[in-house]
């Protein structure tokens, strides 16, 4: 019995990423042909007023370049509201020269309260019909706002997520993230637009209809990921959430394992929080278009957990066969009779297959992204390392985040958890 269960788990672990990879490729190509290439919207003659909100806390090394790029955007009617959330470094001094620009306003908070409350405070003073949230390290393309705002011609559109690209591809970790945003995130968001619902807008660049974001009460300060939570609450209110790949923003990705782990652990905890908050929708037929992303997200978490458990089990079984002669230990680790040699050989073949799919995803994703980032080709070899490095790392993160399932008490999530602390960003 245990052997059959174990074999079933191995089959699930092996084929689930292959099936999802095929789905992402097929649906993203469909999106590219159907909407990106064949469906060209004309920008409206009426350009709605846009309020760009930039929450910031201790970003003295990045805020200057970000604001320079934001002030250079070519959209005719926009304001920039910088929310300094009690920074205790030189952030405020870096902001002050930009206040001579009539487009730029400052909301200077002396008490640090976290990103969500910083955004909510800015809503009270904004003038725009459309709210665009940009992180303090975001360097938008000049035409960002045009590509985001035309979607709001359609009355059901509540939010549009932009297209983050990695700017600091300077080491192995950041280049792996270039691969991720090209061959994974971009394909997933295109695919989800075909399915009908997007799992999340991007926290670094997202546009909201003022009516929609205020209608759900703004952002919740007790959620690890305010962007995922807001997306699901909007979609539960039947607002349409879209993806715009032409809305380019350059960002600084985490460049150390410590910072990367902290960021991805927050994302994983935030996703689990949102799934727990929204599990009741599985009983509601009117929420059926959200079922796909609910099950996809849940199965991905299960896959990562089982992947980690199998690796741990096989590792213990192998080490016990070498170092321990105690029969009780050997009986415990051999209770499943699938041989370690068979699993090892199967694993090698699987790694070759998955490396091939990773290269295929990068090739297709790279062709889609080439006009936005023609430097992407030089990162192609890093796709080979993606499954072995990234999946093992994400498995550790998932197993670490799983206790969130049983978390009942939730405090306000402040910048110490929310903010991705960056190291060595002076350059």
C-alpha positions in Angstrom: 0.0 0.0 0.0 2.7 2.4 1.0 4.7 1.5 -2.1 1.7 2.5 -4.3 1.2 5.8 -2.5 4.9 6.6 -2.8 5.0 5.7 -6.5 1.9 8.0 -7.0 3.7 10.8 -5.2 6.7 10.4 -7.4 4.6 10.4 -10.5 2.8 13.6 -9.3 6.1 15.3 -8.5 7.5 14.3 -11.9 4.6 15.2 -14.2 3.0 18.2 -12.5 5.7 20.7 -13.6 5.7 19.2 -17.1 2.0 19.6 -17.4 2.0 23.2 -16.1 4.9 24.1 -18.3 3.0 22.9 -21.4 -0.1 24.8 -20.2 1.9 28.0 -19.7 3.5 27.7 -23.1 0.3 27.0 -25.0 -1.8 29.7 -23.2 0.9 32.4 -23.3 1.4 31.9 -27.0 -2.4 32.1 -27.4 -2.4 35.4 -25.5 0.5 36.7 -27.5 -1.2 36.0 -30.8 -4.7 36.9 -29.8 -4.1 40.1 -27.8 -0.5 41.3 -28.0 -0.2 41.0 -31.7 -3.7 41.1 -33.2 -5.5 43.3 -30.7 -4.0 46.9 -30.7 -6.0 49.3 -28.6 -6.0 53.0 -29.5 -5.1 55.2 -26.6 -8.2 57.3 -25.6 -8.4 61.0 -26.4 -9.4 61.6 -22.8 -6.4 60.9 -20.6 -7.7 60.5 -17.0 -5.8 62.1 -14.2 -3.4 59.6 -12.6 -2.0 59.7 -9.1 1.3 57.8 -8.8 1.8 56.8 -5.2 5.3 55.9 -4.1 5.5 54.5 -0.5 9.1 54.5 0.8 11.0 53.6 3.9 14.8 53.9 4.2 15.5 53.8 0.4 18.2 56.6 0.2 20.3 54.6 -2.3 17.5 54.0 -4.8 14.8 56.7 -4.4 16.7 59.4 -6.4 17.0 57.3 -9.6 13.5 56.1 -9.2 12.0 59.6 -8.9 14.1 60.9 -11.8 12.6 58.2 -14.1 9.0 58.8 -12.7 9.3 62.5 -13.4 10.4 61.8 -17.0 7.2 59.8 -17.8 5.4 61.3 -20.9 1.8 61.0 -19.8 0.1 64.4 -19.9 -1.9 64.4 -16.6 -0.3 62.8 -13.5 0.9 63.7 -10.1 3.5 61.9 -7.9 2.7 61.5 -4.2 5.7 60.3 -2.2 4.8 58.8 1.2 7.9 58.9 3.4 6.9 56.4 6.1 9.1 57.6 9.0 12.5 56.9 7.2 15.4 57.2 9.6 18.2 57.4 6.9 18.8 60.0 4.2 15.6 59.2 2.2 13.9 62.5 3.0 16.9 64.6 1.9 17.0 62.7 -1.4 13.3 63.5 -1.9 13.4 67.2 -1.2 15.0 68.4 -4.5 12.2 66.8 -6.4 9.5 68.9 -4.6 10.3 71.8 -6.9 8.6 69.9 -9.6 4.9 70.9 -9.5 3.9 67.3 -10.2 5.5 66.0 -7.0 4.0 66.1 -3.5 5.3 64.7 -0.3 3.3 63.1 2.6 5.9 62.9 5.3 4.9 60.6 8.1 6.8 60.8 11.4 5.6 57.5 12.6 6.4 54.3 10.7 3.2 52.3 10.1 4.0 50.0 7.1 3.4 50.0 3.4 -0.3 49.3 3.4 -1.2 52.1 5.7 1.2 54.4 3.8 -0.8 53.7 0.7 -4.1 54.2 2.4 -3.0 57.5 3.8 -2.2 58.8 0.3 -5.6 57.9 -1.0 -7.1 60.8 1.1 -5.1 63.4 -0.7 -4.9 62.1 -4.3 -6.6 63.8 -7.2 -6.5 61.1 -9.8 -9.2 58.8 -11.2 -6.5 56.1 -11.6 -4.1 55.2 -8.9 -0.7 53.8 -9.9 1.4 52.2 -7.1 5.2 52.1 -7.7 7.8 50.9 -5.4 10.6 53.2 -4.3 13.2 51.4 -6.4 11.0 51.3 -9.6 12.3 53.0 -12.7 9.4 53.1 -15.1 9.7 53.4 -18.9 8.6 56.8 -20.2 5.3 55.5 -21.7 4.3 53.4 -18.6 1.2 55.3 -17.8 -0.2 55.3 -21.4 0.0 51.5 -21.5 -1.7 51.1 -18.1 -4.5 53.7 -18.3 -6.1 52.7 -21.7 -7.5 49.6 -20.1 -9.7 51.7 -17.9 -11.8 52.7 -20.9 -13.6 49.4 -20.1 -15.9 49.9 -17.2 -15.3 46.5 -15.6 -11.5 46.9 -15.3 -10.5 47.4 -11.7 -6.8 46.9 -11.8 -3.9 46.4 -14.3 -0.6 45.0 -13.4 2.6 46.1 -15.2 5.7 44.2 -16.4 8.7 44.3 -14.0 12.1 43.7 -15.4 15.3 43.1 -13.5 17.8 45.9 -13.7 20.7 44.7 -11.6 21.5 41.4 -13.3 25.0 41.5 -11.8 25.4 38.0 -10.2 24.2 34.5 -10.4 21.2 35.1 -8.1 19.9 38.2 -9.9 20.4 36.5 -13.3 18.4 33.5 -12.2 15.6 36.0 -11.4 15.9 37.4 -14.9 15.1 33.8 -16.0 12.2 33.6 -13.6 10.6 36.9 -14.8 11.1 35.9 -18.4 10.3 32.2 -18.5 7.9 31.8 -15.5 6.2 35.0 -14.3 5.6 36.5 -17.8 4.2 33.2 -19.1 2.0 32.6 -16.1 0.4 36.1 -16.2 -0.3 35.7 -19.9 -1.8 32.3 -19.3 -3.9 33.5 -16.4 -5.4 36.2 -18.7 -6.6 33.4 -20.9 -8.1 31.5 -17.9 -9.9 34.7 -16.9 -8.3 35.6 -13.5 -4.8 36.8 -12.5 -3.4 35.6 -9.2 -1.8 38.9 -8.3 -0.9 42.3 -9.6 2.7 43.2 -9.1 3.5 45.0 -5.9 6.2 47.1 -7.7 3.8 48.4 -10.5 0.1 48.2 -10.5 -2.7 50.6 -11.5 -6.1 50.7 -9.8 -9.4 52.4 -10.6 -10.0 54.7 -7.6 -13.6 53.5 -7.2 -12.4 49.9 -7.1 -9.6 50.1 -4.6 -11.6 52.4 -2.3 -14.6 50.0 -2.7 -12.7 47.2 -1.1 -11.4 49.4 1.7 -7.9 49.9 0.4 -5.0 47.7 1.5 -5.0 45.6 4.6 -2.1 46.1 7.0 -2.4 42.6 8.5 -1.5 40.8 5.3 2.0 39.7 4.3 1.3 40.5 0.7 -1.1 43.4 0.2 -0.9 43.0 -3.6 -2.2 39.4 -3.7 -4.8 40.2 -1.1 -6.1 43.3 -2.9 -6.2 41.4 -6.2 -8.4 38.6 -4.9 -10.7 41.0 -3.1 -11.2 43.0 -6.3 -11.9 39.8 -8.3 -14.3 38.6 -5.7 -16.2 41.9 -6.3 -16.2 40.9 -10.0 -13.7 43.5 -11.1 -11.6 42.6 -14.1 -7.8 42.5 -13.4 -5.5 42.6 -16.4 -1.9 42.2 -17.3 -0.1 44.7 -19.6 3.3 43.4 -20.8 4.1 46.8 -22.5 4.0 48.6 -19.2 7.7 48.2 -18.3 9.3 49.0 -15.0 12.9 48.3 -14.1 13.5 47.1 -10.6 16.3 46.0 -8.3 16.0 42.3 -7.5 17.5 40.9 -4.2 21.2 40.2 -4.8 22.0 38.0 -1.7 20.5 34.7 -0.6 19.5 36.2 2.8 17.4 39.0 1.2 16.0 36.7 -1.5 14.9 34.2 1.2 13.3 36.9 3.2 11.4 38.2 0.2 10.2 34.8 -1.1 9.2 33.6 2.4 7.0 36.7 2.7 5.4 35.9 -0.7 4.8 32.3 0.3 3.2 33.3 3.6 1.1 35.9 1.9 -0.2 33.4 -0.7 -1.1 30.9 2.0 -2.8 33.7 4.0 -4.9 34.7 0.9 -5.8 31.1 0.2 -7.0 30.6 3.7 -9.0 33.8 3.6 -10.7 32.8 0.3 -11.3 29.1 0.7 -15.0 29.7 1.2 -15.4 30.8 -2.4 -15.0 27.2 -3.5 -18.6 26.8 -2.3 -19.9 29.6 -4.5 -20.7 29.0 -8.1 -20.4 32.7 -9.0 -16.8 32.6 -7.9 -15.9 29.7 -10.3 -13.6 31.8 -12.4 -11.3 32.1 -9.4 -11.3 28.4 -8.7 -8.6 27.8 -11.4 -6.0 30.0 -9.7 -7.0 28.8 -6.2 -6.4 25.2 -7.2 -3.3 26.0 -9.2 -1.8 27.9 -6.2 -2.8 25.2 -3.7 -1.4 22.3 -5.8 1.9 24.2 -6.3 2.3 24.5 -2.5 1.5 20.8 -2.1 4.0 20.0 -4.9 6.8 21.9 -3.2 6.1 20.3 0.2 6.1 16.8 -1.2 9.2 17.5 -3.3 11.0 18.5 -0.1 9.7 15.5 1.9 10.8 13.1 -0.9 14.3 14.6 -1.0 14.6 14.4 2.8 13.3 10.8 2.9 15.6 9.6 0.1 18.6 11.4 1.7 17.9 9.8 5.1 17.4 6.4 3.5 20.7 6.6 1.6 22.7 7.8 4.6 21.2 5.2 6.9 22.3 2.4 4.4 25.8 3.7 4.7 26.3 4.7 8.3 23.8 2.6 10.2 23.5 -1.1 10.6 20.7 -1.1 13.2 17.9 -3.1 11.8 15.2 -0.8 13.3 16.6 2.1 11.4 16.9 0.1 8.2 13.4 -1.2 8.5 12.1 2.4 9.1 13.8 3.8 6.0 13.0 0.8 3.8 9.3 0.6 4.7 8.7 1.9 1.1 10.3 -0.7 -1.2 11.0 1.6 -4.1 14.7 1.4 -4.5 17.0 4.4 -4.0 18.8 3.5 -7.2 15.6 3.5 -9.2 14.6 6.9 -7.7 18.1 8.2 -8.5 18.1 7.1 -12.1 14.5 8.4 -12.5 15.6 11.7 -11.0 18.5 12.1 -13.4 16.2 11.6 -16.4 13.7 13.9 -14.9 16.3 16.7 -14.4 17.3 16.4 -18.1 13.6 16.6 -19.2 12.9 19.6 -16.9 16.1 21.4 -18.0 14.8 21.0 -21.6 11.4 22.5 -20.7 13.1 25.3 -18.8 15.2 26.1 -21.9 12.0 25.9 -24.0 10.2 28.3 -21.7 13.1 30.7 -21.7 13.2 30.5 -25.5 9.5 31.3 -25.9 9.5 33.8 -23.1 12.7 35.4 -24.5 11.1 35.8 -27.9 8.1 37.5 -26.3 10.2 39.8 -24.2 13.0 40.5 -26.7 11.5 43.8 -27.9 11.2 45.0 -24.3 14.7 43.7 -23.3 17.0 42.7 -26.1 19.7 41.8 -23.6 17.8 38.8 -22.5 19.6 36.4 -24.9 22.8 36.4 -22.9 21.1 34.9 -19.9 19.9 31.8 -21.8 22.6 29.4 -20.3 21.3 30.2 -16.8 18.0 28.4 -17.5 19.9 25.1 -17.2 20.5 25.8 -13.5 16.9 27.0 -12.8 15.3 23.7 -11.8 18.1 22.4 -9.6 18.7 25.7 -7.8 15.3 27.5 -7.8 13.1 24.5 -7.0 15.2 23.3 -4.1 15.3 26.8 -2.7 11.5 27.4 -3.1 10.9 24.0 -1.5 12.7 25.1 1.7 10.7 28.3 1.6 7.4 26.5 1.2 8.2 24.2 4.1 9.2 27.2 6.3 6.0 29.0 5.3 3.5 26.1 6.0 3.0 27.0 9.7 1.1 30.1 8.3 -1.8 27.7 7.8 -2.3 27.5 11.5 -1.6 31.2 12.3 -4.6 32.7 14.0 -3.4 36.0 15.4 -2.2 38.6 12.9 -0.5 41.8 13.8 0.1 44.7 11.5 2.8 43.8 9.0 5.4 46.5 9.1 8.3 47.4 6.9 10.7 45.1 8.8 8.7 42.2 7.3 7.3 43.9 4.2 10.3 45.7 2.8 12.9 43.7 0.9 16.1 45.0 2.5 18.7 45.4 -0.2 22.4 45.2 0.3 25.2 46.9 -1.6 22.8 49.1 -3.6 25.0 52.2 -3.6 25.9 51.5 -7.2 
